Amino acid sequence: MPRHNDDLAAEAEDAVAAAAAAPTISSAPPDASQHHTLKYHLLGPSLTKSGQDGVDQGKVSEIIYNASKGSKYFTNEENKDKSLTAKIDRILAKKHELQRVEAQGGLKNELKAADAYIEELEYGRDLSQRIAHIDCDAFYAAVEELDRPELKDVPFAVGMGVLTTCNYHARKFGCRSGMAGFVADKLCPGLIHLPLNFEKYTAKAKEVRTVLEQYDPRFESASMDEAYLNITSYCQDHHLSPSDAVSQLRAQVFAHAKITISAGIAANAKLAKICSNKHKPNGQFLLPSDRVSILAFMRDLPTRKVNGIGRVFERELDAIGVKTCGDIYAQRMYLSRLFGDKAFNFLMSVHLGLGRTDVRPAEEFERKSVGTESTFHDLSEPAELREKLRWTAEELEKDLRRTEFKGRTLVLKIKLHTYEVLSRQVQPPKAVGTKEELYRYAVPMLGKLEREVPDMKLRLMGLRCTHLISTKKGEVDFFGRARRSSRQGSEEDGGKFELDEEGWQKWPADDEEFEDAARQEQQEEVEEMERLSQEHQQQQQEPPPSTQHQKPKYDPDGAPSDYRRYGNGFAWRSILEEEAAVEEAAKKPAVVEQWDCPICSVPQAADEKGFNEHIDGCLSRRTIKEIVKTSENDPSEGKTLNWGLTSVPASTAKRKRGRPPGKGGGGGGSADPARKRAFFA
């Protein structure tokens, strides 16, 4: 008789916990030939970049392995690879127990829940929209070729210490973005390095965007060189097929900006991004918007091709038998137990080829956090660390002021000289936003880390505010009362966040979370490559003048800092927000702000000192007397003055205010008009 499903599942959990708690047998580290997983890990997050199809990645990984061996970067990557291997071993042990439970009649509830969720997702499938993903081909390199046409037929890269991009000639040797410059030189000895020029690239990006907005005024700029467009309305209005519309767009971009772009067209943004990489460079791919075609497309698609599945997640999935998106379905009853509910939801949508169809300007998407971080040479002195923390707080204050937010949770992130990343967070009593508040609440976290990590040396520090509340000023009356939007957060309604088992706040489960995580993985890889280049440069002896090349010297600290600002989705949104604010300000007519006087209703210049002086003048005895005198000379005004004050009976001038009149009347009709005066005169 089959045992109860919950009992079997609990037994599996206990067995896995016992296996994890068992002591491990130490062994000698494997030699280089056995480091297969590490070599693959060292290939970096940009392995799926176009132009790599004919490259011998085994040879590339061997060169990277030998070039970086012995460095701090290599040691850190080796440690991370060992940790990931241990984690995968636990996942496999857990899966083995779950399979044993399933063989005994268990996991029926998990299978039923998975099928119900798939049915729910299918019910909400939207095939009505036509989304295009536009990606400029080797953008930085293409812009440089416009100024230097002689580079078109030779391998070259943009970026010194770390490559931000390279042309397709260099990619044939295995070079790609995010690679250390000296490693790229070993792969391609004749590689030419060019320094970054982001002013030139942003100007060219604006030229491209002027064309894109003709096809979708509300297109979404994902980074400097890629964008999403909803071309549904454009195709309907111009009686064009999606393929014809995108072909026309690509030709128009080339005519206007002189660079080529590739495009993917599909029913949602996730599929469109995958499709844009199919026919690179200077091509396009259309995925028919029907369920059968989409499922067939996803069935054989490697998981790494999906935006949101990085190197770590790819390897974990590969270990349990999920190599393609089509393999996800057979493992559906295990996924929530192995990776959690959020990963299960994400993988089910990947398997079905579902994604968002909401395309709008990036700056309109709700912010989940505002943060800043910087890398530097190793720092260990407490005074230097606190000075760096104070500077970081000042930079975060600028970003919070620009985006008009405060945060109810403050997170401190550091990276040790060993490349280990640590973070701590605190929830202040009220939302914070000034540099003084940020520093005050961040210092105790830094002190705690100093106590936990003896002789702590840092090479990165960052501060981030989460659980944001808006500080945008709405319409206010004279007394400063503002109407609050029902969607706007408040300082009082916070403090109750859903936390995970490690005490960190949980984000809503959606594709954006996994896409951000993959983007962050790539960004951290760039930072680590920066340090690897720096280590290499320090180890190299300065060659004699006769043997020096004319190639510019590596500048690992300069390039990646600009790359962080311009080359990733996180920072690109901030730049777009700044541009939007400038454009919005330029559109508004130059109107001088004025404040209405509450006494005389005459508009006054919006100057606090002058406005107060004006109000004092309105309330002065002299002004009141002049107005009363004017009223006396013009009987048609009656007893009520045009500025809202009522004339007071003359008899009140002889008695104390508030005392009842002597003869019950106060009627003022028999009083001498010349003795009228306001009650506060």
C-alpha positions in Angstrom: 0.0 0.0 0.0 1.5 3.4 -0.9 2.6 5.5 2.0 1.2 9.0 2.6 2.8 11.6 0.3 3.5 14.1 3.1 5.2 11.5 5.3 7.4 10.4 2.4 8.3 14.0 1.6 9.1 14.7 5.2 11.3 11.6 5.3 13.1 12.8 2.2 13.8 16.2 3.8 15.2 14.5 6.9 17.5 12.3 4.8 18.8 15.2 2.8 19.4 17.2 6.0 21.3 14.3 7.5 23.4 13.9 4.4 24.2 17.6 4.4 25.2 17.5 8.1 27.5 14.5 7.6 31.2 15.3 7.6 32.9 15.4 4.2 36.1 13.6 3.4 38.8 16.0 2.4 40.8 15.2 -0.7 43.7 16.7 -2.6 42.6 19.4 -5.0 42.3 18.0 -8.6 44.8 19.0 -11.2 44.1 21.4 -14.0 42.8 18.7 -16.3 40.1 17.8 -13.8 38.8 21.4 -13.4 36.2 21.0 -16.1 33.5 22.9 -14.2 35.9 25.7 -13.2 37.1 26.1 -16.8 33.6 26.4 -18.0 32.9 28.9 -15.2 35.9 31.0 -16.3 34.5 31.4 -19.8 32.3 34.1 -18.3 28.7 35.2 -18.6 29.0 36.5 -22.2 29.6 33.0 -23.7 26.3 33.2 -25.6 27.3 36.4 -27.4 26.9 36.2 -31.2 30.0 35.4 -33.3 31.1 32.6 -31.0 29.6 29.7 -32.8 32.7 28.5 -34.6 35.1 29.1 -31.7 36.9 26.3 -29.9 35.6 27.1 -26.4 37.8 24.3 -24.9 40.9 26.1 -26.2 39.6 29.4 -25.0 38.9 28.1 -21.5 42.4 26.5 -21.3 44.0 29.9 -22.2 41.9 31.7 -19.6 42.6 29.1 -17.0 46.4 29.3 -17.4 46.4 33.1 -17.8 44.5 33.7 -14.5 45.9 30.8 -12.5 47.6 32.0 -9.3 45.7 35.2 -9.1 43.3 36.3 -6.4 40.6 36.2 -9.0 41.4 32.6 -9.8 41.4 31.6 -6.2 38.0 33.2 -5.7 36.5 31.6 -8.8 37.9 28.3 -7.6 36.3 28.7 -4.2 33.0 29.7 -5.8 33.1 26.7 -8.1 33.7 24.4 -5.1 30.8 25.9 -3.2 28.6 25.5 -6.2 29.6 21.9 -6.7 28.8 21.2 -3.0 25.4 22.9 -3.5 24.7 20.8 -6.6 25.6 17.7 -4.7 22.9 18.6 -2.1 20.4 19.3 -4.9 21.1 15.9 -6.4 20.8 14.1 -3.1 17.5 15.9 -2.6 16.3 14.9 -6.0 17.3 11.3 -5.4 15.1 11.2 -2.3 12.2 12.8 -4.1 12.5 10.2 -6.9 12.4 7.5 -4.2 9.2 9.2 -2.8 7.7 9.3 -6.2 8.5 5.7 -6.9 6.5 4.8 -3.7 3.4 6.7 -4.9 4.3 10.2 -3.6 4.6 13.7 -5.1 1.1 13.4 -6.5 0.2 16.8 -4.9 3.3 18.4 -6.4 2.5 17.0 -9.9 -1.1 18.1 -9.6 -0.2 21.6 -8.5 2.4 21.9 -11.3 -0.2 20.9 -14.0 -2.8 23.2 -12.5 -0.3 26.1 -12.7 0.6 25.3 -16.3 -3.1 25.3 -17.1 -3.5 28.7 -15.5 -0.5 30.1 -17.4 -1.9 28.7 -20.7 -5.2 30.4 -20.0 -3.5 33.8 -19.7 -1.3 33.4 -22.8 -1.5 36.6 -24.9 -0.8 36.2 -28.6 -2.3 39.4 -29.8 0.8 41.6 -29.6 3.8 41.9 -31.8 7.0 42.8 -29.8 10.3 43.6 -31.4 13.7 43.5 -29.7 16.3 45.7 -31.4 20.0 45.1 -30.7 22.8 47.2 -32.3 25.5 45.0 -33.7 28.8 45.4 -31.7 27.6 48.9 -31.0 30.7 50.6 -29.5 32.9 49.0 -32.2 30.5 50.0 -34.9 30.6 53.6 -33.8 34.4 53.6 -33.7 34.6 52.2 -37.2 32.7 55.2 -38.5 35.6 57.4 -37.4 38.2 54.9 -38.4 37.2 52.9 -41.4 40.6 51.1 -41.6 39.5 49.1 -38.5 36.7 47.3 -40.3 38.9 44.4 -41.6 41.1 43.9 -38.5 40.3 42.5 -35.0 39.9 45.3 -32.4 38.2 45.8 -29.1 36.8 48.7 -27.2 38.1 48.8 -23.6 41.5 48.5 -22.1 41.6 46.5 -18.8 38.2 44.9 -19.6 36.7 44.6 -23.0 33.3 46.2 -23.3 32.8 44.9 -26.8 34.8 43.8 -29.9 34.1 43.5 -33.6 33.2 40.2 -35.2 36.8 39.7 -36.5 38.0 39.6 -32.9 35.1 37.3 -31.8 36.3 34.6 -34.2 39.3 34.2 -31.9 37.1 33.9 -28.8 37.3 37.5 -27.7 34.1 39.0 -26.2 32.8 41.6 -23.8 33.6 41.2 -20.2 36.9 39.6 -20.9 40.2 40.7 -19.3 42.2 42.6 -21.9 45.5 40.6 -21.3 43.5 37.4 -21.8 42.1 38.7 -25.0 45.6 39.5 -26.2 46.6 35.8 -25.6 43.6 34.7 -27.7 44.3 37.3 -30.4 47.9 38.5 -30.3 47.2 41.3 -32.9 44.2 42.7 -31.1 43.9 46.5 -31.2 42.5 48.2 -28.0 40.6 51.4 -28.2 39.7 53.6 -25.2 36.1 54.2 -24.3 34.3 57.3 -25.5 30.9 57.3 -24.0 30.0 60.8 -25.2 30.3 59.5 -28.8 28.3 56.4 -28.0 25.4 58.2 -26.3 25.2 60.6 -29.1 24.9 57.8 -31.6 22.3 56.0 -29.4 20.1 59.1 -29.5 20.2 59.0 -33.3 19.0 55.4 -33.2 16.2 56.3 -30.7 14.9 59.0 -32.9 14.1 56.3 -35.5 12.7 53.9 -33.0 10.2 56.3 -31.5 8.6 56.7 -35.0 7.5 53.0 -34.7 6.6 53.0 -31.0 6.6 56.4 -29.2 6.7 54.5 -25.9 9.5 52.1 -26.7 11.5 50.6 -23.9 15.3 51.3 -23.9 16.8 48.4 -22.1 20.4 49.6 -22.4 22.4 52.0 -24.6 22.3 49.6 -27.6 19.1 47.6 -27.2 15.3 48.3 -27.0 11.9 46.8 -27.0 9.1 48.0 -29.2 5.5 47.1 -29.5 4.9 47.4 -33.2 1.3 46.1 -33.1 -0.4 49.5 -33.7 2.2 50.6 -36.2 1.7 47.5 -38.4 -2.1 48.0 -38.2 -2.0 51.7 -39.0 0.4 51.3 -42.0 -0.9 47.9 -43.2 2.5 46.2 -42.9 3.4 42.8 -41.7 5.7 42.7 -38.6 8.6 41.5 -40.8 8.2 44.3 -43.3 7.9 46.9 -40.6 11.1 45.7 -38.8 12.9 45.5 -42.2 11.9 49.1 -42.9 13.0 50.1 -39.4 16.4 48.5 -39.8 17.0 50.2 -43.1 15.9 53.5 -41.7 18.4 53.2 -38.8 21.2 52.4 -41.1 20.4 55.3 -43.4 20.1 57.7 -40.4 22.8 56.5 -38.0 25.1 54.4 -40.4 25.1 51.4 -38.1 23.4 48.0 -38.4 21.0 46.4 -36.0 19.5 43.0 -35.6 16.0 42.3 -34.5 13.7 39.6 -33.1 10.0 39.6 -33.5 7.7 37.5 -31.3 4.5 37.5 -29.2 6.3 38.8 -26.0 9.5 40.5 -24.9 11.2 37.3 -23.6 10.9 35.5 -27.0 11.8 38.6 -29.0 15.1 39.0 -27.1 16.0 35.4 -27.8 15.0 35.8 -31.5 17.2 38.9 -32.0 20.3 36.8 -31.5 19.3 34.2 -34.1 20.4 36.0 -37.3 23.2 38.4 -36.0 24.7 40.5 -37.3 22.4 42.7 -39.4 19.5 40.2 -39.6 16.1 39.5 -38.1 14.1 36.5 -37.1 10.3 36.2 -36.7 8.8 33.6 -34.4 5.1 33.0 -35.5 2.7 34.0 -32.8 0.9 30.6 -32.3 1.2 28.2 -29.4 2.5 25.3 -31.5 5.3 27.3 -33.0 6.3 28.8 -29.7 6.4 25.4 -27.9 8.4 23.9 -30.7 10.9 26.8 -30.6 11.4 26.5 -26.8 11.7 22.7 -26.9 15.3 22.6 -28.2 16.4 26.0 -26.9 19.4 25.7 -24.5 18.4 27.2 -21.1 21.4 29.6 -21.2 19.8 31.4 -24.1 17.0 32.6 -21.9 17.4 36.0 -20.3 17.4 35.3 -16.6 19.3 32.1 -16.5 22.9 32.8 -15.8 25.9 30.5 -15.4 25.1 29.3 -11.9 21.4 28.5 -12.5 22.3 26.9 -15.8 24.7 24.5 -14.1 22.2 23.7 -11.4 19.6 22.9 -14.0 22.0 20.9 -16.1 22.8 18.8 -13.1 19.2 17.6 -12.7 18.8 16.9 -16.4 17.4 20.2 -17.7 19.6 21.2 -20.6 16.9 22.7 -22.9 13.7 24.5 -22.1 11.8 21.4 -23.3 13.4 19.4 -20.5 11.7 21.5 -17.8 8.3 19.8 -18.2 9.6 16.3 -17.2 11.1 17.7 -14.0 8.1 19.9 -13.0 7.1 17.9 -9.9 10.6 18.4 -8.4 11.3 22.0 -9.2 9.6 23.8 -6.3 11.2 21.4 -3.8 14.6 21.8 -5.3 14.7 25.5 -6.2 11.7 27.1 -4.5 8.3 28.4 -5.7 9.7 31.5 -7.4 12.1 29.5 -9.5 9.3 27.0 -10.3 7.0 29.8 -11.5 9.8 31.3 -13.7 10.8 28.0 -15.2 7.2 27.1 -16.1 6.8 30.4 -18.0 10.2 29.7 -19.7 9.0 26.2 -20.8 5.8 27.6 -22.2 7.5 30.6 -23.9 5.5 33.1 -22.0 6.6 36.7 -21.2 5.5 40.2 -20.7 3.9 42.3 -23.4 3.9 45.5 -21.5 6.4 47.7 -23.3 6.9 51.2 -22.0 9.7 53.6 -21.2 12.1 52.1 -18.7 11.9 55.1 -16.4 8.2 54.4 -15.9 8.7 51.0 -14.4 8.3 50.9 -10.6 11.7 51.2 -8.9 12.5 48.5 -6.3 15.7 50.1 -5.1 18.1 53.0 -5.5 21.7 52.3 -4.8 25.3 53.2 -5.6 28.6 51.3 -5.3 32.3 51.8 -6.3 35.5 49.8 -6.5 38.8 51.0 -5.2 42.3 49.8 -4.2 42.3 47.7 -1.1 41.3 49.7 2.0 41.7 48.4 5.6 42.1 51.4 7.9 38.9 52.1 9.9 39.2 55.9 9.2 39.6 55.3 5.4 36.6 52.9 5.4 34.4 55.4 7.2 35.5 58.2 4.9 34.6 55.9 1.9 31.2 55.1 3.6 30.5 58.8 4.0 31.3 59.5 0.4 29.0 56.6 -0.6 26.2 58.0 1.5 26.6 61.4 -0.2 26.4 59.7 -3.7 23.3 57.8 -2.6 21.7 60.9 -1.3 22.1 62.5 -4.8 20.5 59.5 -6.5 17.6 59.5 -4.0 17.0 63.2 -4.5 17.1 62.8 -8.2 14.7 59.9 -8.3 12.6 61.5 -5.5 12.6 58.5 -3.1 13.5 57.6 0.4 14.1 54.0 1.6 12.7 52.1 4.6 15.5 49.5 4.3 19.2 50.3 4.0 21.6 47.7 2.7 25.4 47.8 3.0 27.3 45.7 0.5 31.1 45.1 0.6 33.5 43.0 -1.4 36.6 41.8 0.4 40.1 41.7 -1.2 39.4 37.9 -1.6 36.4 38.8 -3.8 34.0 37.5 -1.2 30.8 39.6 -1.2 29.0 40.3 2.1 26.0 42.4 2.9 24.0 43.6 5.9 20.8 45.5 6.2 18.8 47.6 8.7 15.3 48.9 8.9 15.4 52.4 10.4 12.4 53.7 12.4 11.6 56.0 9.5 12.5 56.2 5.9 15.9 57.6 5.2 17.2 59.7 2.4 19.8 62.3 3.6 23.5 61.6 3.7 23.5 62.1 7.5 20.8 59.5 8.0 22.4 57.1 5.6 25.8 57.3 7.2 24.4 57.1 10.7 22.6 53.8 10.1 25.3 52.4 7.9 28.2 52.9 10.3 27.0 50.2 12.8 26.7 47.7 10.0 30.2 48.4 8.9 31.4 48.1 12.5 29.7 44.7 12.8 31.4 43.5 9.7 34.8 44.6 11.0 34.2 42.6 14.1 33.1 39.6 12.1 36.0 39.7 9.6 39.4 40.3 11.4 41.8 42.5 9.4 39.1 43.3 6.9 40.3 44.6 3.5 37.7 46.0 1.1 37.8 46.7 -2.6 34.1 47.5 -3.1 31.5 49.3 -1.0 27.9 50.1 -1.8 24.7 51.4 -0.2 21.2 50.6 -1.4 17.8 51.7 -0.3 14.9 49.3 -0.8 11.2 49.4 0.1 11.0 52.9 -1.4 8.5 55.6 -0.7 8.0 58.6 -3.0 9.0 62.1 -2.0 7.4 63.7 -5.0 5.5 66.9 -4.1 1.9 66.9 -5.1 -0.5 69.9 -5.1 -0.5 71.7 -1.8 -2.7 74.5 -0.5 -1.5 77.6 1.3 -1.2 75.7 4.6 1.0 73.0 3.1 -1.7 70.2 3.0 -1.0 67.8 0.2 -3.2 65.2 -1.5 -1.6 61.8 -1.2 -2.0 59.2 -3.9 -3.5 55.9 -2.7 -0.6 54.0 -4.3 2.1 56.2 -2.7 3.9 54.5 0.2 4.1 56.1 3.6 6.6 55.9 6.4 4.0 54.5 8.8 2.7 51.6 6.8 6.1 50.0 6.4 8.3 47.8 8.5 6.3 44.6 7.8 8.2 42.9 5.0 8.1 39.2 4.0 11.5 37.8 4.8 13.2 34.6 3.7 14.9 32.0 5.9 18.1 34.1 6.0 16.3 37.3 7.0 16.4 39.0 3.6 13.3 40.6 2.1 11.5 38.7 -0.6 10.8 40.3 -3.9 7.7 39.5 -6.0 8.3 36.5 -8.1 8.4 37.6 -11.7 10.7 37.5 -14.7 12.3 40.8 -13.9 13.8 39.4 -10.7 15.6 36.7 -12.6 16.7 39.0 -15.4 18.1 41.5 -12.8 20.0 38.7 -11.1 21.5 37.6 -14.4 22.4 41.2 -15.2 24.0 41.6 -11.8 26.0 38.4 -12.3 27.4 39.8 -15.5 28.1 43.2 -13.9 30.0 41.5 -11.0 32.0 39.5 -13.6 33.1 42.8 -15.2 34.3 44.1 -11.8 36.2 40.9 -11.2 37.8 41.1 -14.6 38.8 44.6 -13.8 40.7 43.4 -10.7 42.3 40.5 -12.6 43.6 43.0 -15.2 44.9 45.2 -12.4 46.7 42.3 -10.7 48.3 41.3 -14.1 49.4 44.8 -14.7 51.1 45.1 -11.2 52.9 41.8 -11.7 54.3 42.7 -15.1 57.7 44.5 -15.2 57.8 47.7 -17.2 59.4 46.8 -20.5 62.3 48.8 -21.8 61.5 51.8 -23.9 62.8 50.1 -27.1 60.3 47.3 -26.7 57.3 49.3 -25.6 54.3 49.1 -27.9 52.2 52.1 -28.9 49.1 50.4 -27.6 47.6 52.4 -24.8 48.3 51.3 -21.3 45.5 49.4 -19.5 43.4 51.5 -17.2 41.3 49.0 -15.3 40.0 51.5 -12.8 38.7 54.0 -15.4 36.9 51.9 -18.0 34.7 49.7 -15.9 33.5 52.7 -13.8 32.2 54.2 -17.0 30.9 50.8 -18.1 29.0 50.5 -14.9 27.4 53.9 -15.6 26.5 53.3 -19.3 26.9 49.7 -20.1 24.3 48.0 -18.0 20.5 48.1 -17.5 20.6 49.4 -13.9 22.6 52.5 -14.6 21.1 53.1 -18.0 17.7 53.7 -16.5 19.1 56.5 -14.4 20.5 58.1 -17.4 17.2 57.9 -19.2 15.5 59.4 -16.2 17.9 62.3 -16.3 17.3 62.8 -20.0 13.5 62.7 -19.6 13.6 65.2 -16.8 15.7 67.6 -18.9 13.4 67.2 -21.9 10.3 67.7 -19.8 11.7 70.9 -18.3 12.5 72.1 -21.8 9.0 71.6 -23.0 7.4 73.6 -20.2 7.0 77.3 -20.8 9.1 79.6 -18.7 6.4 80.5 -16.1 7.4 82.6 -13.1 6.0 80.9 -10.0 3.7 83.1 -8.0 1.8 82.8 -4.7 -1.6 84.3 -4.1 -1.9 86.5 -1.0 -4.6 85.1 1.3 -5.6 88.7 2.3 -5.8 90.6 -0.9 -5.6 87.7 -3.4 -3.1 89.5 -5.5 -0.3 87.2 -6.9 3.1 87.8 -5.5 6.6 86.6 -6.5 7.4 83.2 -5.0 9.9 84.6 -2.5 9.3 83.7 1.1 10.8 86.8 2.6 9.0 89.2 0.2 5.8 87.2 0.5 5.8 87.5 4.3 6.5 91.2 4.1 3.6 91.6 1.7 1.2 89.8 4.1 2.5 92.0 7.0 1.6 95.0 4.9 -1.9 93.7 4.2 -2.5 93.2 7.9 -1.0 96.5 9.0 -3.2 99.2 10.7 -2.4 101.7 8.1 -3.6 99.4 5.3 -6.8 98.6 7.2 -7.5 102.2 7.9 -7.0 103.1 4.2 -9.4 100.3 3.2 -12.0 101.4 5.8 -11.7 105.0 4.6 -12.3 103.9 1.1 -15.3 102.0 2.2 -16.7 105.1 4.0 -16.4 107.2 0.9 -18.2 104.6 -1.2 -21.6 103.6 0.6 -22.4 101.2 -2.2 -20.0 98.7 -0.7 -22.3 98.2 2.3 -21.0 96.8 5.5 -19.0 94.0 3.9 -15.7 94.9 2.3 -14.5 93.2 -0.9 -11.6 91.4 0.9 -13.8 89.4 3.2 -13.9 91.5 6.4 -17.2 92.9 7.9 -17.5 96.4 9.2 -17.9 96.6 12.9 -20.5 98.8 14.8 -19.0 102.0 16.0 -20.3 101.3 19.5 -17.8 98.5 19.8 -15.0 101.0 19.7 -15.9 102.3 23.2 -16.3 98.9 24.9 -14.2 95.8 25.4 -14.4 93.2 22.7 -16.8 90.5 23.5 -18.9 92.5 26.0 -22.7 92.5 25.1 -24.0 95.8 23.9 -25.6 98.1 26.4 -29.0 98.3 24.6 -29.3 95.0 23.0 -28.9 96.2 19.5 -25.4 96.8 18.2 -27.4 98.0 15.2 -24.9 100.5 14.1 -27.5 102.3 12.0 -27.5 105.3 14.4 -23.8 105.3 15.0 -21.5 107.8 13.6 -20.0 106.4 10.4 -16.8 108.3 10.9 -16.1 106.2 14.0 -16.2 102.8 12.1 -13.1 100.7 12.4 -12.2 97.0 12.0 -12.4 95.0 15.2 -8.6 94.3 15.1 -7.6 97.8 14.2 
